[in-house]
Amino acid sequence: MKMYHVTNKEGQAIPEVTFRTRVEAGWQDVTTQALFNSRTVVVFSLPGAFTPTCSATHLPRYEELAPVFAANGVDEIVCISVNDGFVMQAWQKDQAIEKVRMLPDGNGHFTAGMGMLVDKEDLGFGKRSWRYSMLVKNGIVEKMFVEPDVPGDPFTVADADTMLAYINANAKAPEPVAVISRAGCPHCQRAKELLSEHQIRFNEIVVGRDIDQVAMRGLTGSTSVPQVFIGGKLIGGADALTELLAQAS
């Protein structure tokens, strides 16, 4: 098993670097001083844009919980990856991210300064960030959640819910929502529109792309779509979702 050597930086200042980011108008430099000084910032870092765990769970949940973090004193949430500005901008658009700031650490300077730069050459990735999250207050790391050094891509402590629980154990977070759908399905479209109308963020799992028929039947006991899950509980199709949302309003 390949071992990675990463460092917990709690109580230390974050490294001073400039992030070269892409915006619609072109290049924009973001300094760590402007980002962290006199502010409370949640940072989470991950192995790469467009990778499965990062796209399906890690980034979307921080986006979903952004209003709850703001209500609990967090000025900004930042996602950092050892990718270039073009890739991070494209990933932001692909994931429809509006509340989390996406920062490219293309040269790995910030990640190296945090003691989190690891060699994933065996995967063809080169140098990348280990997965972690941290709470930074006025440029000082108050708390870090660093994933354990185990095989694969561990994702057990750097998630948004763990960070929120540290900041405020009594904070009420919306439950995660997932919709299993099929391309061209009008009932699936209705379910997604219902969730959007109620400003409920959801992850879409498309049959034939993200899950096959056999796995779907094993998960839901059915092959009909949509199948909506809220907080890990199977709700059912569009009609069941309509009834549930009507009761909640």
N, C-alpha and C positions, 0 to 999 in steps of 0.2 A: 504494500500500500504506500502510495506517495504521501509523504508528510509535508505539510506547509507550516511555515513559521510566521505567525502573525502576532501582533502586539496590541495589548489593551492600553489605550492612552487616557484613561480616566484621570482627571485632575490636571491634564496638560493642555497647552495651547494648540489649536489647530495650525497646520502649516500655512505659510503665506504664499499663495500662488494666484495666478490670473487664469481664469477659464475663458477660452476662446469659443464663444457660443454663436450659433446661427439663429438669426431672426429674419422676418420677411424682408427687412431693409438691407440685410447683409450680415457682416460680422459685428459682434458686440462683445466687448471685454467685460468680464465680471470678476472683481477682486474679492478675495476672502475678507478683507477689511470691510468693504461695503456690505457684504453679505452677513457677517457675523457680529460686528462691533455693536454693542448696546442692544442686541437682539437675542431672542430665544428661537433657535432653529432646530428642527428635526432633520437629520440626514440619514438616508439609507443608500447603501452602495451594493452593487450586484455584479455578477460576472459579465453580463453583456446585454445590449439591446436586442430585442426580438427573440431572445431565448425563451424556452417554454415556461419555466417557473416564474421568470421575471415578468413576462407578458400576461400570463394567465392569473397570477395571484399577487405577486409582490407589489408591483406598481399600481394595479387597479385598486387595491384595498387602501393604499395610502391616499389615492385620489378620492375615494369614496368617503374616507374619514376626515378629510381636510377640514370641513366645517366644525367637526367635533374637536379637533386639535386646536383650531383657532379659538373656540369658546373656552379652551383650557389654557390660554396664555401663550400659544405657539404663534410666532410671527410668520414663519414660513416653513414649508416642507421642501426638501431638496433631494433629488435623485442624482447620484453620481455614478458614472460608468466609464471604464477605460475604452471609450469609443470616440470617434471624431464628431465634430459639430454637425455635419451633414446627417450622420446616422442618428444622432440623438434627436435632431429636429424631425426627421422622417418618422422615428418611433413615436414621438410625441403626437404627431398628426394621426398616425395609424391607430393609436390608443385613445384618441380624442381627449388628451390630457389638458386640463385648463387650470388646475389648482396647484399642481406640483411643479416646481421649477426643475427643468432638466438641464444638467450641467455635464458637458463632455470633458473628461480628463484624458484627452488624447495622448499625451506624453506620459501619463501616469505619475506626474509629479506630486499631486495631492495624495494619491493613493499610497505612493511610496513613503511620503512624509508621515502618513498615518500608520505605517508599518503593516499595510494590508495588501501590498503588491505581491502577487504570487505567479509562479510560472506554470501555465497550462499548455505548454508546448505539446504534451502528449495528446491533447484534444485538437491541436491545430489552432489554438486561440492566442498563443504567445503570452505576453504579460497581461494579466487581468486583475481585477479586484476580488478579494475574498468577500463573501456576503456578510454584511454587518449593518447595524443601525446605531445611531448615537444621538443624544440630546446635548446640544451645545448652547451655552449661555455666555454671552459677551465674549465669544472666542475661546472659551474654556470648555473642554469635554466634561460634562457632569456624569454621564452614564453611557456605556457602550454595551450593546448586545452583539456578541461575535459568535457566528455559527461554529459548531464543534468540528474538529478535524477528523472527519470520517469519510469513507468512500462516497463518490457521487457528488451531488450538489445539495448539501443539507440546507433545509429551510425550516428551522424550528423556533428561533428566538428573534430574528431580525424583522419580523412581521409587524404590521401596523397595530394590531390589537395588543401585542405584548408591550410596545412602546406606549400606547395610550394607557394601559393599565398601570405602567410605572408612573406616568405623569399624574393620573387621577384614577385610582382603582374603582371609583364610583361613577365614572363617566359612562353615559349610555351611548353605545355605538349601534348604528343600524346593522341588521343582520345581513350577511352576504347573500346575494341572489344570483341564481344561474338559470338559464333557459336553454333546454335542449331543443333544437329546431332543425328544420330541413329546408334547403333552398327552394324558394317558390311556394312555400306553404302559407296560405292566407291567414290561417288561425295563429300561426307563429308570429306573423306580422302584427296581428291584433294584440297578442300578449305583449309583444315588445312595445307597441304604442301605448298600451295601458300603463306599463311601468314607467315609460318616459313621461307621460302626462302627470304621473304622481311624483316625478323627479326622483325615481328610484333607479340607481345605477345597477347594472347587471352584467354578468359575463354570459356570452352566448357560446354554446357548444353545438357545433353543426354536425349532424349525422353524415358520415361519409368523409368528413374532413378531420374532425376532432375526436370522433367516437364512431365505432361501427355498430351495426344492428344488434349483434350478439351481446356486446357490452352494454348497450342501452337497455336491452330486455332484462339483463341481469341486474341492472341498476334500478330500473323503474317498474319491472314486471309487465311492460308494454312496449309496443313498437310505434304507437301513435304519437304524434307531435302536435303542439309543443308539450314539454314536460317541464314544469316550473318548480324550482327548489328555493326555499327561503330558510335561511339559517340551518341548512343541511336537511330540512324536512321537505319531503315531496308534497307539493300542493296539488298538482294535477295540470289540467290544460287551461285554455283561455277562459272557459266558462267558470271554472273553479277560482281562477285568479280574479275575475270580475266580481264574483260574489265576495271573496275575501276583502278586496279593496273597498267594496261598498260598505261592508260591515265596519271597516276601520275608519271610514270617513264620517 
